[in-house]
Amino acid sequence: MVSRVIPVDSFDLVVFGGTGDLARRKIFPALYRRYVACQMPEDSCVIGAARTDYDTAEYRKVIGDAIREFGGSAAKEDKKLKEFLARVHYVKIDAKGSDGWSDLAGMVRKDLVNAFYFSVAPGLFAPLAERLHEHNIASQTSRIVVEKPFGRDLDSAKDLNGILARHFDEQQIYRIDHYLGKETVQNLMAVRFGNILFEPLWNSQYVDHIQITVAETVGVGGRGGYYDKSGAMRDMIQNHLMQLLCLIAMEPPSRFDPNGVRDEKVKVIKALEPVVPHHIVRGQYEATKTQPSYRDDAGDPKSRTESFVALKCNISNWRWAGTPFYLRTGKKLKARASEIAVVFKDAPHAIFGQEAGRHRNILVIRLQPNEGMTLGVTIKEPGPGGMRLIDVPLDMTFAEALGPEVADAADAYERLIMDVIRGDQTLFMRGDEVEAAWKWTDPVVQGITDRHDVPKPYRVGSTGPDDANLLMKRDGREWREIRE
């Protein structure tokens, strides 16, 4: 099967922070792969902007090296890479001063789509926005892309939204969360709203509970200083897992457009009940003979910041009342895996007797690795000897079902950057959505602080602290095994 490429209009994209890690690892490799896929028009340009003293030739070499390292198999096409780099330019710029802005103004063409990617610290958002307007570079049709963190609490999120709103309308602002660009996340909406099979069962009458897991095998590493001010609650639960919860729980929008989808997501966040203290478990990974502890990585021997969180939450609406949602995320766990598991209730009457065992239908949506979906179905075990039941998977791994070229067609950043150029905000967070998420998260964080809560230690390579398993066992449930 051949993936259909939807063309976009010609564009100028300015990447502020163009020499940074995100630009090298994600943004430019994503743009290059879209060029190879014939989705980047010939007269489009990408302009790196940073304070490093490069000229364009030196910058093209840096970006070429980055694409060869992070661009995957497409980076082997030397002719294509040379063509792409000819469309890359550089300007040395002072985000808080005046140097370089007149040069940038002469490079951005007003007759094309123009977008500005703020791949910088949030403290630079205001200076960049102000200078884009002072030098008449941005217009009413320009788009800006901002990366998380979107604040660290409700007040800072409001301040950040206010800063952006002084210079750009909401329809110009693209708050990017790469989880929403994953193929499986979007397929979740297609499965729910494009198939009559699932939507009638997608409620508390038929669903026992839902688990959302984002497990990582890496520690905080060189991000220790940043992470210790954030923790898993702010860094992962408030945004990535919250977004997944919204998509799994939201009502069908009247139409698939940006505001229709985002209106329904905001309703889910506003319906979340407060998390009670005994429904949250926090943890920190311990040192081993060969690996440092979280506190070693953070550089604070007394740190109480969590590298693991598990919590139970409930949604107070007609669809989900009585169906708990269990969320967990952590670092240095036994496997790298992100998945959503929709666990359906038992059949109302067990006609095959107790000896047949307990069997449940579970829909598993795998985000990484090996994106795909699996539906567990109960069947009779083959052979004579009575009605013995077993569970078998109906498996749709994208690479197997659609071919590897489709499964690898575009990563999250490729898809999201092209959505920016198209002007499609469906997979980007709106300002009120960000604020609603912080309004729910802040009391949880404040409660932890007020209780002087100490994270539970857990072993590197485990599934997290034992108390996380108790969180489920108290309800007669258990976590799905974390595995790649």
C-alpha positions in Angstrom: 0.0 0.0 0.0 1.3 3.5 -0.9 0.8 6.4 1.5 -1.0 9.3 -0.1 0.9 12.6 0.3 -1.3 15.7 0.7 0.5 18.7 -0.8 0.9 22.0 1.2 1.4 25.5 0.0 4.9 27.0 -0.4 6.2 28.3 2.9 9.0 30.0 4.9 9.6 28.4 8.2 11.9 30.2 10.8 13.3 28.0 13.5 14.3 30.0 16.5 16.8 28.0 18.5 17.9 26.5 15.2 21.2 25.2 16.6 19.5 23.5 19.6 19.0 19.8 20.3 15.4 19.7 19.3 16.1 21.4 16.0 18.9 18.9 15.2 17.2 15.8 16.4 13.6 16.3 15.4 12.7 19.5 13.5 15.2 19.4 10.6 15.1 15.6 10.1 11.3 15.8 10.0 11.4 18.5 7.4 13.9 16.6 5.3 11.8 13.5 5.3 8.8 15.5 4.1 11.0 16.9 1.4 12.0 13.4 0.3 8.3 12.5 0.3 7.6 15.4 -2.1 5.5 17.3 0.4 7.8 20.3 0.7 7.3 22.6 -2.3 10.4 23.5 -4.3 10.4 27.2 -3.5 9.9 26.7 0.3 12.7 27.7 2.7 13.7 26.9 6.2 15.6 29.6 8.1 17.6 28.7 11.3 17.9 31.6 13.7 20.2 31.5 16.8 23.0 33.4 18.5 25.8 31.1 17.3 28.2 32.8 14.9 27.6 30.7 11.8 27.2 31.7 8.2 24.8 29.7 6.0 27.4 27.4 4.6 28.6 26.4 8.1 25.0 26.0 9.2 24.1 23.7 6.3 27.0 21.5 7.3 25.7 21.3 10.9 22.2 20.5 9.7 23.4 18.0 7.1 25.4 16.1 9.8 22.3 16.1 12.1 20.1 14.7 9.3 22.6 11.9 8.5 22.5 11.0 12.2 18.8 11.3 13.0 17.1 11.3 9.6 16.8 7.5 9.2 17.0 5.7 5.9 16.0 8.7 3.9 19.3 10.4 5.0 21.2 8.0 2.7 20.0 9.8 -0.4 22.9 12.3 -0.9 21.3 14.0 -3.9 18.1 14.7 -2.0 20.0 15.9 1.0 22.0 18.3 -1.1 18.8 19.7 -2.7 17.2 20.1 0.8 20.2 21.9 2.3 20.1 24.4 -0.6 16.7 25.5 0.9 18.2 26.0 4.4 19.4 29.4 5.4 20.8 30.9 8.6 20.7 34.2 10.4 22.6 35.1 13.6 20.1 36.8 15.8 19.8 38.4 19.3 16.5 37.4 20.7 16.5 40.2 23.3 18.4 42.8 21.2 18.4 44.2 17.7 21.1 42.3 16.0 20.0 40.2 13.0 16.3 41.2 12.9 16.7 43.4 9.8 18.4 40.5 8.0 15.6 38.1 9.0 13.0 40.6 7.8 14.6 40.6 4.3 14.6 36.8 4.2 10.9 36.1 5.1 8.6 36.4 2.1 5.2 37.9 2.8 3.5 36.3 -0.2 4.0 32.7 1.2 2.8 30.9 4.3 5.2 31.9 7.0 5.6 30.2 10.4 7.9 30.7 13.3 8.9 27.8 15.5 9.9 28.9 19.0 12.3 26.1 19.9 13.6 28.1 22.8 13.0 28.5 26.5 9.6 30.1 27.4 11.4 33.2 28.8 12.3 34.1 25.2 8.7 33.9 23.8 7.8 37.5 24.7 11.0 39.1 23.2 10.7 37.0 20.0 7.0 37.9 19.6 7.7 41.6 20.2 10.5 41.8 17.7 8.7 39.9 15.0 6.1 42.6 15.1 8.5 45.6 15.7 10.3 44.6 12.5 7.1 43.9 10.5 8.1 40.2 10.0 5.0 38.6 11.3 1.5 39.3 9.9 -2.1 38.4 10.7 -1.7 35.2 8.7 1.6 34.1 10.4 1.7 31.0 12.6 3.9 30.4 15.7 4.7 27.0 17.2 5.5 26.7 20.9 6.9 23.7 22.7 6.0 22.6 26.2 6.3 23.3 29.1 3.2 25.6 28.7 3.9 27.0 32.2 4.5 25.1 35.4 1.2 26.0 37.1 -2.1 27.8 36.3 -0.7 31.3 37.0 2.3 30.9 34.8 0.2 29.3 32.0 -2.1 32.3 32.1 0.9 34.6 32.0 2.3 32.7 29.0 -1.0 32.7 27.2 -1.3 36.5 27.9 2.1 37.2 26.4 1.3 35.3 23.3 -2.1 36.8 23.0 -0.7 40.4 23.0 0.9 39.7 19.6 -1.0 36.7 18.1 -4.6 35.6 17.8 -5.4 32.2 19.2 -5.9 30.7 15.7 -2.2 31.7 15.0 -0.8 29.8 18.0 0.2 26.1 17.7 1.0 24.5 21.1 2.7 21.3 20.0 2.6 18.0 21.9 4.3 15.4 19.8 2.2 12.6 21.4 -0.8 13.9 19.5 1.1 13.5 16.2 1.5 9.7 16.6 -0.3 7.6 14.1 -2.0 5.5 16.7 -3.3 8.4 18.6 -5.1 9.7 15.6 -6.2 6.2 14.7 -7.8 6.1 18.2 -10.3 8.7 17.0 -10.8 6.9 13.7 -11.5 3.6 15.5 -14.0 5.3 17.9 -15.9 7.5 15.6 -15.5 5.7 12.2 -16.7 2.3 13.3 -20.1 1.4 14.7 -18.6 -1.6 16.5 -17.0 0.3 19.3 -18.8 3.5 20.1 -22.0 1.9 21.5 -19.7 0.0 24.0 -17.6 3.0 24.9 -19.1 3.9 28.3 -19.3 2.8 31.9 -22.0 0.2 31.2 -19.5 -1.9 29.3 -16.0 -0.6 30.3 -14.6 -1.8 33.6 -11.6 0.6 33.6 -9.0 2.2 31.4 -5.2 2.1 31.9 -2.9 4.6 30.3 0.8 3.8 30.6 3.9 5.7 29.4 7.0 3.9 30.6 10.6 4.8 29.8 13.9 3.0 30.4 16.0 6.1 30.5 16.6 8.3 33.5 16.6 12.1 33.7 20.3 12.2 32.7 21.4 15.6 31.6 17.9 17.0 32.2 18.2 16.6 36.0 18.3 20.3 36.8 15.1 21.0 34.8 13.3 17.8 35.7 13.8 18.3 39.4 11.8 21.5 39.2 9.1 19.7 37.3 8.8 16.0 38.1 6.7 13.4 36.4 3.4 15.0 37.4 4.1 18.3 35.6 6.4 16.8 32.9 4.1 13.9 31.8 0.7 13.7 33.5 -0.4 17.3 33.0 0.2 17.2 29.2 1.0 13.9 27.5 -1.2 11.5 29.6 -3.9 14.2 30.0 -4.1 14.4 26.2 -4.4 10.7 25.8 -7.1 10.6 28.5 -9.1 13.3 26.7 -9.0 11.5 23.4 -10.1 8.2 24.9 -12.9 9.8 27.0 -14.3 12.7 24.9 -17.7 12.8 23.3 -17.9 12.6 19.5 -17.6 16.1 18.1 -20.3 17.2 15.7 -17.6 17.5 13.0 -13.9 16.7 12.8 -12.5 20.2 12.9 -10.1 22.0 15.3 -12.6 23.7 17.6 -15.0 20.7 17.6 -12.4 18.3 18.8 -10.8 20.7 21.3 -14.2 21.8 22.7 -14.8 18.1 23.7 -11.4 17.7 25.2 -11.9 20.7 27.4 -15.2 19.2 28.6 -13.4 16.0 29.7 -10.7 18.0 31.7 -13.4 20.1 33.4 -15.3 16.9 34.4 -12.3 15.3 36.1 -12.8 14.9 39.8 -10.0 16.0 42.3 -7.5 13.2 43.0 -7.7 12.1 46.7 -4.4 11.5 48.5 -4.6 7.7 48.7 -5.2 7.5 44.9 -1.8 8.8 44.0 1.6 7.0 44.3 4.9 8.7 43.6 8.3 7.1 43.3 12.1 7.7 42.7 14.5 5.2 41.1 17.3 3.9 43.3 21.0 3.6 42.5 22.5 0.3 41.4 26.1 -0.8 41.2 26.3 0.6 37.7 23.7 3.3 37.6 23.0 6.5 39.6 19.9 7.1 41.6 17.4 9.8 40.6 18.8 12.1 43.4 22.3 11.6 41.9 21.0 12.6 38.4 19.1 15.6 39.9 22.1 16.7 41.9 20.1 17.0 45.1 20.6 14.3 47.8 17.3 15.3 49.5 15.1 15.8 46.5 11.5 14.8 46.9 10.7 15.1 43.2 9.1 12.1 41.6 10.4 10.1 38.6 7.3 7.9 38.7 3.6 8.6 39.2 0.6 6.3 39.3 -2.9 7.7 40.0 -6.5 6.9 39.8 -8.9 9.5 38.6 -12.6 9.6 37.8 -14.7 11.6 35.2 -18.0 12.9 36.5 -20.2 12.7 33.5 -22.9 10.4 32.2 -20.6 8.4 29.9 -17.9 7.6 32.5 -19.4 7.8 36.0 -18.2 4.7 37.9 -15.4 3.8 35.4 -11.9 4.6 36.9 -9.0 5.7 34.8 -5.6 4.6 36.0 -2.5 6.6 34.7 1.1 5.7 35.3 4.4 7.0 33.9 8.0 6.6 35.1 11.6 6.6 34.2 14.1 3.7 34.3 11.3 1.1 34.2 11.6 -2.4 32.8 10.7 -1.6 29.3 9.9 1.3 27.0 6.3 1.2 26.2 3.3 3.5 25.8 -0.2 2.1 25.6 -3.8 2.6 26.4 -5.8 -0.4 27.5 -9.6 -0.4 27.5 -10.7 -3.2 29.8 -14.2 -4.3 29.2 -16.5 -5.8 31.8 -17.1 -9.5 32.3 -20.0 -11.1 30.5 -23.1 -10.6 32.7 -23.6 -14.4 33.2 -20.8 -17.0 33.1 -22.6 -19.9 31.3 -19.4 -22.0 31.0 -18.9 -22.4 34.8 -16.0 -21.4 37.1 -13.6 -24.0 35.6 -13.6 -21.9 32.3 -11.9 -19.1 34.2 -12.3 -15.4 34.0 -11.9 -13.8 30.6 -12.2 -10.3 29.4 -12.1 -8.4 26.2 -9.2 -5.8 26.3 -8.6 -3.3 23.5 -4.9 -2.3 23.6 -3.7 0.7 21.6 0.1 0.7 21.4 1.7 4.1 20.9 5.3 2.9 21.0 7.1 0.8 20.1 5.4 -1.2 17.3 2.4 1.1 16.9 -0.9 -0.8 16.5 -4.0 -2.1 18.1 -4.9 -5.5 19.6 -8.3 -6.7 20.7 -8.4 -9.7 23.0 -11.2 -12.1 22.1 -12.3 -15.2 24.1 -12.6 -18.4 22.1 -12.8 -22.2 22.8 -9.4 -23.8 23.2 -9.0 -26.3 20.3 -9.3 -30.0 21.1 -11.6 -32.4 22.9 -12.3 -32.4 26.6 -15.0 -29.9 27.2 -15.5 -26.1 26.9 -12.2 -24.7 27.9 -11.8 -21.0 27.1 -8.6 -19.1 26.1 -8.0 -15.5 25.0 -6.5 -14.8 21.6 -5.5 -11.4 20.1 -6.9 -9.9 17.0 -3.8 -8.0 16.1 -3.4 -5.0 13.8 0.3 -4.0 14.0 0.6 -1.2 11.4 3.8 -2.5 9.9 2.3 -6.0 9.4 -1.2 -4.9 8.2 -0.3 -2.0 6.0 3.3 -2.5 5.1 6.5 -1.0 6.6 6.5 1.9 4.2 3.2 3.1 5.6 4.0 2.5 9.3 7.2 4.5 8.8 5.7 7.1 6.5 5.8 10.0 9.0 6.8 10.5 12.6 4.9 12.9 14.9 7.0 16.0 14.1 6.6 15.5 10.4 2.9 15.3 10.6 2.5 18.2 13.1 4.8 20.6 11.2 2.9 20.0 8.0 -0.4 20.6 9.9 1.0 24.0 10.9 1.7 24.9 7.3 -1.8 23.8 6.4 -3.3 25.8 9.2 -4.9 22.8 10.8 -5.0 23.2 14.7 -6.9 20.0 15.4 -3.9 18.2 17.0 -2.7 21.3 18.9 -3.7 22.5 22.4 -5.9 25.6 22.8 -5.1 28.1 25.5 -8.2 27.4 27.6 -7.4 23.6 27.4 -3.9 24.2 28.8 -5.3 26.3 31.6 -8.0 23.7 32.4 -5.3 21.0 32.7 -3.3 23.1 35.1 -6.4 24.0 37.1 -6.9 20.2 37.8 -3.1 19.5 38.3 -2.3 22.3 40.7 -4.3 21.0 43.7 -2.7 17.6 43.2 0.8 19.1 43.3 -0.1 21.4 46.2 -1.5 18.5 48.2 1.7 16.6 47.8 3.6 19.6 49.1 1.3 20.2 52.0 1.6 16.5 53.1 5.4 16.6 52.9 5.0 13.5 50.8 8.2 11.5 50.2 8.4 9.4 47.0 8.7 5.6 47.3 11.9 4.1 46.2 11.8 1.6 43.3 14.4 -0.6 41.6 15.8 0.3 38.2 14.3 -2.1 35.7 11.1 -2.7 37.7 7.6 -1.7 37.1 7.8 1.1 39.8 7.1 1.1 43.5 5.1 -1.6 45.1 2.5 0.9 46.3 1.5 1.4 42.6 0.4 -2.3 42.5 -1.5 -1.8 45.7 -3.4 1.1 44.2 -4.9 -1.4 41.7 -5.2 -4.3 44.0 -7.4 -2.4 46.4 -9.9 -2.2 43.6 -9.5 -5.9 42.6 -7.6 -5.0 39.5 -4.0 -5.2 38.3 -1.7 -3.3 35.9 -1.0 -4.8 32.5 2.6 -6.0 32.2 5.0 -3.4 30.9 6.7 -4.9 27.8 8.0 -3.7 24.5 
